[in-house]
Amino acid sequence: MKNNIKVYGHAAPGARMTKTAAVLLASILSIPTFIVLTLLDLLVL
């Protein structure tokens, strides 16, 4: 079970990913993948 975090006696909501964080995470993951796949393509051909 999840334990509610209390701040000044009130239950605090959980953290949610924003659109900016989602775009940043997708960019961080996709750019190295693109580079690796491009290098593999160049080595194979």
Buried (B, 14 or more C-beta within 10 A) or exposed (E): EEEEEEEEEEEEEEEEEEEEEEEEEEEEEEEEEEEEEEEEEEEEE
